[in-house]
Amino acid sequence: MRSLGYLSSAFRVRFASVYVASFLLLLASSVLLVPPLQASSVATSSISITNLTITPSSGSVVFMDPWTAEAFDQAQNSLGQNQSQFNTSLGGLAQSSASVQFASAQSSADAMNMILMASAGVNLPGNVLAAASATSRADIFNSTLMITGGTGQVDVTFGAMLNSLQSLMTDASGLLATSEVVFALTIDGNVVLFLDSPNQIGPNSSLIVPISQELTNSMMLNYNQDYTIRLEADAESSGQNVPEPSTIALLFGGSTLAF
């Protein structure tokens, strides 16, 4: 195969952090932020992965094939609505989105700039008895990662910048709200970089969890051997509520009157 290019000592992809912050803010405004009026259960989660670095202690990083990008989203509720979408791109941009009543999700995987973004949001109003959930996933992978320029084994350091935001809110009618963001970088199925942030609240609670962290780790690889590298970012949100107190009072009041 024809090599698509390499760096003499390291493979590095950099992206402006200002753009990522602006994108997350726009994402939160357009998809995740919801009006507080009558809301009983609100859960939002977003995650972005940028600045991938692959640095061998000696030699060069070579990719014989272009990266593959995949994006998948699913939104569903207890009313029976369920929508999902999946898109893929070889060396380009894959985007998807899904939306039903009370839930929405969208994701983006950019194989050219090595950027992953995923978001999921749920907003259950207090005047309905319902549950909803949203799942978003973005991943990019390459099956021909190779370290050249030596023999035997070499120590390779992997790094990535992770930014995420999780927001949970319930009132008296909100039974629970959950949110989770996950990131994993694997080599031939072996986990090199990993972060998992699950959160849950009950009634009359709120929680905001921002994460901005550079993840790094290293592993030994063989020179001149093909490896499959995969990066995956997931965002999940769910919520469930109970009838408003006035609805409960009306229900039991009518039953008492009938009795």
Backbone hydrogen bonds in HBPLUS format (Angstrom, degrees):
<---DONOR---> <-ACCEPTOR-->    atom                        ^
c    i                          cat <-CA-CA->   ^        H-A-AA   ^      H-
h    n   atom  resd res      DA  || num        DHA   H-A  angle D-A-AA Bond
n    s   type  num  typ     dist DA aas  dist angle  dist       angle   num
A0004-LEU N   A0063-PHE O   3.30 MM  59  6.23 174.3  2.31 164.5 165.5     1
A0011-PHE N   A0054-ILE O   2.79 MM  43  5.05 174.9  1.79 157.2 157.1     2
A0054-ILE N   A0011-PHE O   2.82 MM  43  5.05 161.9  1.85 157.0 160.3     3
A0013-VAL N   A0052-LEU O   2.99 MM  39  5.42 151.6  2.07 165.9 171.9     4
A0019-TYR N   A0016-ALA O   3.20 MM   3  5.50 126.9  2.49 101.5 113.0     5
A0020-VAL N   A0016-ALA O   3.42 MM   4  6.83 157.4  2.47 143.7 149.2     6
A0021-ALA N   A0017-SER O   2.93 MM   4  6.16 165.4  1.95 152.4 155.8     7
A0022-SER N   A0018-VAL O   2.95 MM   4  6.10 158.9  1.99 146.0 152.2     8
A0023-PHE N   A0019-TYR O   2.81 MM   4  6.02 155.6  1.87 149.7 156.9     9
A0024-LEU N   A0020-VAL O   2.92 MM   4  6.15 163.0  1.95 154.1 157.9    10
A0025-LEU N   A0021-ALA O   3.02 MM   4  6.20 153.6  2.09 144.2 151.4    11
A0026-LEU N   A0022-SER O   2.91 MM   4  6.15 160.1  1.95 148.6 154.1    12
A0027-LEU N   A0023-PHE O   2.73 MM   4  5.92 157.7  1.77 150.8 158.0    13
A0028-ALA N   A0024-LEU O   2.85 MM   4  6.00 158.7  1.90 144.7 150.2    14
A0029-SER N   A0025-LEU O   2.97 MM   4  6.15 149.8  2.06 142.2 150.8    15
A0030-SER N   A0026-LEU O   2.86 MM   4  6.01 158.8  1.90 153.6 158.6    16
A0031-VAL N   A0027-LEU O   2.89 MM   4  5.66 158.0  1.94 148.2 153.8    17
A0033-LEU N   A0028-ALA O   2.52 MM   5  5.52 159.3  1.56 170.0 167.2    18
A0039-ALA N   A0036-PRO O   3.15 MM   3  5.30 166.9  2.17 122.4 122.5    19
A0126-GLY N   A0038-GLN O   2.22 MM  88  5.02 154.7  1.28 165.9 172.8    20
A0040-SER N   A0124-LEU O   2.90 MM  84  5.93 166.4  1.92 155.5 159.8    21
A0171-ASP N   A0040-SER O   3.19 MM 131  5.00 148.9  2.29 122.1 125.0    22
A0041-SER N   A0124-LEU O   3.25 MM  83  5.12 153.6  2.32 145.9 147.4    23
A0124-LEU N   A0041-SER O   2.83 MM  83  5.12 177.2  1.83 159.2 160.1    24
A0042-VAL N   A0169-MET O   2.81 MM 127  5.13 161.2  1.84 162.8 165.6    25
A0169-MET N   A0042-VAL O   2.91 MM 127  5.13 149.6  2.01 153.9 154.0    26
A0043-ALA N   A0122-VAL O   2.95 MM  79  5.15 159.5  1.99 143.2 148.3    27
A0122-VAL N   A0043-ALA O   2.76 MM  79  5.15 150.6  1.85 153.4 162.1    28
A0044-THR N   A0167-SER O   2.89 MM 123  5.21 155.6  1.95 152.7 159.4    29
A0167-SER N   A0044-THR O   3.00 MM 123  5.21 161.7  2.03 139.1 143.5    30
A0045-SER N   A0120-ALA O   2.90 MM  75  5.41 142.7  2.04 156.7 166.5    31
A0120-ALA N   A0045-SER O   2.86 MM  75  5.41 155.3  1.92 155.9 162.1    32
A0046-SER N   A0165-LEU O   2.97 MM 119  5.38 139.4  2.14 142.0 154.1    33
A0165-LEU N   A0046-SER O   2.96 MM 119  5.38 151.3  2.05 142.0 147.9    34
A0047-ILE N   A0118-ALA O   2.88 MM  71  5.45 151.2  1.96 159.5 165.7    35
A0118-ALA N   A0047-ILE O   2.96 MM  71  5.45 155.3  2.02 155.6 161.2    36
A0048-SER N   A0163-ASN O   2.77 MM 115  5.31 147.6  1.88 157.3 167.0    37
A0163-ASN N   A0048-SER O   3.06 MM 115  5.31 163.1  2.09 151.7 155.7    38
A0049-ILE N   A0116-LEU O   2.80 MM  67  4.97 152.5  1.88 142.9 148.4    39
A0116-LEU N   A0049-ILE O   3.05 MM  67  4.97 159.5  2.09 139.0 145.4    40
A0050-THR N   A0161-MET O   3.00 MM 111  5.18 160.3  2.03 145.9 152.3    41
A0161-MET N   A0050-THR O   2.83 MM 111  5.18 170.9  1.84 155.0 154.5    42
A0053-THR N   A0159-GLY O   2.86 MM 106  4.93 154.8  1.92 141.5 141.2    43
A0159-GLY N   A0053-THR O   2.93 MM 106  4.93 148.9  2.02 143.8 144.3    44
A0055-THR N   A0157-THR O   2.83 MM 102  5.05 170.6  1.83 153.2 156.4    45
A0157-THR N   A0055-THR O   2.86 MM 102  5.05 175.4  1.86 135.9 135.8    46
A0057-SER N   A0155-ASP O   2.87 MM  98  5.66 147.2  1.97 162.1 172.6    47
A0060-SER N   A0148-THR O   2.91 MM  88  5.27 153.9  1.98 137.7 145.6    48
A0148-THR N   A0060-SER O   2.89 MM  88  5.27 156.5  1.94 148.5 154.9    49
A0062-VAL N   A0146-MET O   2.82 MM  84  5.21 161.5  1.86 161.2 164.6    50
A0146-MET N   A0062-VAL O   2.92 MM  84  5.21 148.9  2.02 156.4 162.9    51
A0091-GLY N   A0067-TRP O   2.70 MM  24  5.11 137.5  1.87 161.5 175.8    52
A0068-THR N   A0141-PHE O   2.87 MM  73  5.40 168.3  1.89 159.3 162.6    53
A0141-PHE N   A0068-THR O   2.97 MM  73  5.40 147.8  2.07 142.6 153.0    54
A0069-ALA N   A0089-SER O   2.79 MM  20  5.11 175.7  1.79 163.7 164.9    55
A0089-SER N   A0069-ALA O   2.86 MM  20  5.11 150.3  1.95 144.7 148.4    56
A0070-GLU N   A0139-ASP O   2.82 MM  69  5.33 154.0  1.89 168.0 169.2    57
A0139-ASP N   A0070-GLU O   2.98 MM  69  5.33 163.7  2.01 149.5 152.3    58
A0071-ALA N   A0087-ASN O   2.89 MM  16  5.36 156.1  1.95 160.3 162.0    59
A0087-ASN N   A0071-ALA O   2.94 MM  16  5.36 156.9  2.00 151.8 159.0    60
A0072-PHE N   A0137-ARG O   2.87 MM  65  5.19 165.3  1.89 158.6 159.9    61
A0137-ARG N   A0072-PHE O   2.80 MM  65  5.19 154.6  1.87 165.9 165.3    62
A0073-ASP N   A0085-GLN O   2.97 MM  12  5.46 154.8  2.04 155.0 161.8    63
A0085-GLN N   A0073-ASP O   2.91 MM  12  5.46 148.9  2.01 150.4 156.1    64
A0074-GLN N   A0135-THR O   2.88 MM  61  5.20 153.1  1.95 154.3 156.9    65
A0135-THR N   A0074-GLN O   2.81 MM  61  5.20 163.1  1.84 158.0 162.2    66
A0075-ALA N   A0083-GLN O   2.85 MM   8  5.44 159.1  1.90 160.0 167.1    67
A0083-GLN N   A0075-ALA O   2.87 MM   8  5.44 166.4  1.89 163.4 168.1    68
A0076-GLN N   A0133-SER O   3.05 MM  57  5.62 165.0  2.07 161.4 162.8    69
A0133-SER N   A0076-GLN O   2.95 MM  57  5.62 160.3  1.99 158.4 159.2    70
A0077-ASN N   A0081-GLN O   3.03 MM   4  5.59 147.4  2.14 152.5 155.3    71
A0080-GLY N   A0077-ASN O   3.28 MM   3  5.99 160.2  2.32 117.8 120.0    72
A0078-SER N   A0131-ALA O   2.83 MM  53  5.26 144.3  1.96 158.9 155.1    73
A0111-ALA N   A0092-GLY O   2.86 MM  19  5.17 160.3  1.90 156.4 151.4    74
A0094-ALA N   A0109-ALA O   2.89 MM  15  5.19 168.7  1.90 152.0 155.4    75
A0109-ALA N   A0094-ALA O   2.84 MM  15  5.19 162.2  1.87 156.7 162.1    76
A0096-SER N   A0107-SER O   3.20 MM  11  5.56 157.5  2.25 143.2 144.3    77
A0107-SER N   A0096-SER O   3.03 MM  11  5.56 160.8  2.07 147.4 150.4    78
A0098-ALA N   A0105-ALA O   2.94 MM   7  5.38 155.7  2.00 150.3 151.4    79
A0105-ALA N   A0098-ALA O   2.88 MM   7  5.38 149.6  1.97 160.6 162.6    80
A0100-VAL N   A0103-ALA O   2.95 MM   3  5.45 169.0  1.97 156.5 159.6    81
A0103-ALA N   A0100-VAL O   3.20 MM   3  5.45 164.2  2.22 121.8 126.3    82
A0123-ASN N   A0102-PHE O   2.88 MM  21  5.01 158.1  1.93 137.0 144.1    83
A0104-SER N   A0121-GLY O   3.01 MM  17  5.49 153.6  2.08 154.7 158.7    84
A0121-GLY N   A0104-SER O   2.90 MM  17  5.49 166.4  1.92 166.2 166.2    85
A0106-GLN N   A0119-SER O   3.07 MM  13  5.57 157.0  2.13 145.8 150.7    86
A0119-SER N   A0106-GLN O   2.96 MM  13  5.57 142.6  2.10 158.2 169.8    87
A0108-SER N   A0117-MET O   2.79 MM   9  5.12 153.1  1.86 155.1 154.2    88
A0117-MET N   A0108-SER O   2.88 MM   9  5.12 151.1  1.97 158.8 160.6    89
A0110-ASP N   A0115-ILE O   2.87 MM   5  5.08 174.3  1.87 161.8 163.1    90
A0114-MET N   A0110-ASP O   2.84 MM   4  5.46 117.4  2.24 136.5 151.2    91
A0115-ILE N   A0110-ASP O   3.17 MM   5  5.08 150.2  2.27 131.5 140.3    92
A0241-ASN N   A0130-ALA O   3.16 MM 111  6.02 161.0  2.19 171.0 176.9    93
A0132-ALA N   A0239-GLY O   3.05 MM 107  5.60 156.3  2.11 151.4 155.6    94
A0239-GLY N   A0132-ALA O   2.96 MM 107  5.60 153.0  2.04 159.3 160.8    95
A0134-ALA N   A0237-SER O   2.82 MM 103  5.35 154.1  1.88 159.9 161.2    96
A0237-SER N   A0134-ALA O   2.98 MM 103  5.35 159.9  2.02 153.0 157.3    97
A0136-SER N   A0235-ALA O   2.84 MM  99  5.16 151.0  1.92 158.1 164.9    98
A0235-ALA N   A0136-SER O   2.90 MM  99  5.16 157.0  1.95 148.4 152.2    99
A0138-ALA N   A0233-ALA O   2.94 MM  95  5.36 159.8  1.99 155.2 161.9   100
A0233-ALA N   A0138-ALA O   2.83 MM  95  5.36 166.1  1.85 163.9 168.8   101
A0140-ILE N   A0231-LEU O   2.99 MM  91  5.44 146.0  2.10 145.6 156.4   102
A0231-LEU N   A0140-ILE O   2.87 MM  91  5.44 164.7  1.89 165.1 170.4   103
A0142-ASN N   A0229-ILE O   2.94 MM  87  5.45 150.0  2.03 151.2 160.5   104
A0229-ILE N   A0142-ASN O   2.86 MM  87  5.45 156.1  1.92 161.2 162.2   105
A0145-LEU N   A0227-TYR O   2.93 MM  82  4.95 160.7  1.97 158.2 151.7   106
A0227-TYR N   A0145-LEU O   2.80 MM  82  4.95 138.8  1.96 135.2 148.5   107
A0224-ASN N   A0147-ILE O   2.73 MM  77  5.64 165.4  1.75 157.4 160.7   108
A0223-TYR N   A0152-GLY O   3.01 MM  71  5.94 168.1  2.03 158.3 160.0   109
A0154-VAL N   A0221-LEU O   2.80 MM  67  5.50 152.7  1.88 158.3 167.7   110
A0221-LEU N   A0154-VAL O   2.94 MM  67  5.50 166.7  1.95 158.0 159.2   111
A0156-VAL N   A0219-MET O   2.94 MM  63  5.57 172.3  1.95 151.8 154.3   112
A0219-MET N   A0156-VAL O   2.97 MM  63  5.57 150.0  2.07 149.2 156.4   113
A0158-PHE N   A0217-ASN O   2.71 MM  59  5.49 172.8  1.71 176.9 175.2   114
A0217-ASN N   A0158-PHE O   3.01 MM  59  5.49 149.6  2.10 152.0 158.8   115
A0160-ALA N   A0215-LEU O   2.96 MM  55  5.40 145.5  2.09 148.5 157.2   116
A0215-LEU N   A0160-ALA O   2.84 MM  55  5.40 156.5  1.89 173.8 168.0   117
A0162-LEU N   A0213-GLN O   2.83 MM  51  5.30 169.8  1.84 154.4 157.4   118
A0213-GLN N   A0162-LEU O   2.87 MM  51  5.30 162.4  1.90 156.2 161.9   119
A0164-SER N   A0211-ILE O   2.82 MM  47  5.08 156.0  1.88 148.7 152.2   120
A0211-ILE N   A0164-SER O   2.91 MM  47  5.08 165.9  1.93 143.4 142.6   121
A0166-GLN N   A0209-VAL O   2.98 MM  43  5.01 149.8  2.08 127.0 136.6   122
A0209-VAL N   A0166-GLN O   2.76 MM  43  5.01 163.6  1.79 148.3 153.7   123
A0168-LEU N   A0207-LEU O   2.73 MM  39  5.03 162.2  1.76 157.9 162.4   124
A0207-LEU N   A0168-LEU O   2.86 MM  39  5.03 152.7  1.94 143.0 142.1   125
A0170-THR N   A0205-SER O   2.86 MM  35  5.35 155.3  1.92 164.0 161.2   126
A0174-GLY N   A0171-ASP O   3.06 MM   3  5.24 150.8  2.15 105.9 114.9   127
A0204-ASN N   A0171-ASP O   3.13 MM  33  4.16 163.0  2.16 105.2 105.4   128
A0242-VAL N   A0173-SER O   2.77 MM  69  5.25 162.8  1.80 159.4 165.2   129
A0175-LEU N   A0240-GLN O   2.82 MM  65  5.46 131.5  2.05 127.3 141.3   130
A0176-LEU N   A0240-GLN O   3.14 MM  64  5.48 158.0  2.19 146.8 146.7   131
A0240-GLN N   A0176-LEU O   3.04 MM  64  5.48 152.5  2.12 157.1 152.6   132
A0177-ALA N   A0201-ILE O   3.21 MM  24  5.55 148.7  2.31 141.6 144.6   133
A0201-ILE N   A0177-ALA O   3.01 MM  24  5.55 153.7  2.08 154.4 162.8   134
A0178-THR N   A0238-SER O   2.90 MM  60  5.20 167.2  1.92 143.0 145.9   135
A0238-SER N   A0178-THR O   3.08 MM  60  5.20 154.9  2.14 138.4 137.5   136
A0179-SER N   A0199-ASN O   2.93 MM  20  5.28 157.3  1.98 148.2 149.5   137
A0199-ASN N   A0179-SER O   2.76 MM  20  5.28 149.3  1.86 165.6 172.5   138
A0180-GLU N   A0236-GLU O   2.89 MM  56  5.16 149.5  1.99 149.5 150.1   139
A0236-GLU N   A0180-GLU O   2.83 MM  56  5.16 155.3  1.89 157.2 162.0   140
A0181-VAL N   A0197-SER O   3.28 MM  16  5.39 149.0  2.39 122.0 129.1   141
A0197-SER N   A0181-VAL O   2.93 MM  16  5.39 163.0  1.96 160.9 165.8   142
A0182-VAL N   A0234-ASP O   2.95 MM  52  5.02 157.3  2.01 136.5 140.9   143
A0234-ASP N   A0182-VAL O   2.81 MM  52  5.02 161.3  1.84 151.7 155.2   144
A0183-PHE N   A0195-LEU O   2.88 MM  12  5.25 154.6  1.94 153.5 157.9   145
A0195-LEU N   A0183-PHE O   2.96 MM  12  5.25 148.6  2.06 149.8 150.1   146
A0184-ALA N   A0232-GLU O   3.02 MM  48  5.43 150.7  2.10 149.8 157.8   147
A0232-GLU N   A0184-ALA O   2.96 MM  48  5.43 156.0  2.02 155.5 162.9   148
A0185-LEU N   A0193-LEU O   2.85 MM   8  4.92 155.6  1.91 141.6 142.1   149
A0192-VAL N   A0185-LEU O   2.77 MM   7  5.62 173.3  1.78 166.9 166.4   150
A0193-LEU N   A0185-LEU O   3.26 MM   8  4.92 159.8  2.30 129.5 135.6   151
A0186-THR N   A0230-ARG O   2.93 MM  44  5.38 158.7  1.97 152.3 159.2   152
A0230-ARG N   A0186-THR O   3.05 MM  44  5.38 157.4  2.10 149.9 154.6   153
A0187-ILE N   A0190-ASN O   2.84 MM   3  5.10 154.6  1.91 141.2 145.1   154
A0190-ASN N   A0187-ILE O   2.91 MM   3  5.10 165.3  1.94 116.1 118.7   155
A0188-ASP N   A0228-THR O   2.77 MM  40  5.04 167.3  1.79 154.0 156.5   156
A0247-THR N   A0244-GLU O   2.88 MM   3  5.22 123.2  2.20 107.5 122.3   157
A0248-ILE N   A0244-GLU O   3.03 MM   4  6.43 157.9  2.08 156.5 163.3   158
A0249-ALA N   A0245-PRO O   2.88 MM   4  6.08 162.1  1.92 151.9 156.7   159
A0250-LEU N   A0246-SER O   2.98 MM   4  6.12 153.6  2.05 140.2 147.3   160
A0251-LEU N   A0247-THR O   2.92 MM   4  6.15 155.7  1.98 146.8 153.7   161
A0252-PHE N   A0248-ILE O   2.96 MM   4  6.23 172.3  1.97 160.2 159.9   162
A0253-GLY N   A0249-ALA O   2.71 MM   4  5.63 146.2  1.83 140.8 152.1   163
A0254-GLY N   A0250-LEU O   2.93 MM   4  5.97 158.5  1.98 143.7 148.1   164
A0255-SER N   A0251-LEU O   3.13 MM   4  6.39 154.2  2.20 141.2 148.5   165
A0256-THR N   A0252-PHE O   2.92 MM   4  6.09 157.0  1.97 146.8 152.4   166
A0257-LEU N   A0253-GLY O   3.01 MM   4  6.17 158.8  2.06 146.2 151.9   167
A0258-ALA N   A0254-GLY O   2.97 MM   4  6.16 157.7  2.02 146.4 152.5   168
A0259-PHE N   A0255-SER O   2.99 MM   4  6.19 149.9  2.08 143.0 151.1   169
